[in-house]
């Protein structure tokens, strides 16, 4: 009986922090943004695609966001 009470007490008091998932999603979005920025900066002054990769990424992101609305 005492173990059940202690188990329920422990389960009730040891819940994960609320909003932790939101923080993880924001961190993931920031990571993707940093990687995309690095790709655009690395290919800007090269002859890989004529530096149009940045414009292509922006166009595709805008199209995806317009599709959500």
N, C-alpha and C positions, 0 to 999 in steps of 0.2 A: 504494500500500500504506500509506504513512504517513498519507494522508488518511482512509483507512478506520479505522485505529487511533484517530486523533484524533477522528473522528466518533463512534465507539462509546464512547470515553472521555467525550466531552462529553454524549452521550445518557445514559450511566450516572450521571453526577454532577449533572445538572441536572433532577432530577425535582421536581414541585411538592410543597409541604409537605403532609404527611399531616394530615388533619383540617381542611383548609381548607373543604371543603364543609359540614362541621358548623357551623363558625363562620358561614358565610353563611346557613344555614338558621335559626340562632338569631337572627341579625340581622333576617332577614325576618319571623320570628314576632314579635319585639319591635316592629318597624315596624307590623305589623298591629294589635298590641295598643294601641299609642299612638294609631293612627288611630281605633280603636273607642272608646277612652277619650275622645278628643276629640269624637266624634259624640255619645256619651252625655252628656257634660258640656255640650255646646252645646244639646242639646234638652231638658235636664232642666227648666229653668225657662221653657219656652215652651209654646205650645199646639199644637205639632206632635206629633200623636199622643198628647197628654196625658201626655207623659213616660214612656210605656211602652216606648220603644224599647230602653232598657237591659234591661228584663226579658225582652223578646223575644229580644235577642241572647244573653243568658245561657241562656234556655231552649233555643234552637237549638244553641248550643255544647254544652250538656250532652247533648242528644239525639244529636248527632254523635259525641261521645266515648263515649256508651253503646253506639252502634252499632259502634264499633271493638272493644270488649271481646269 
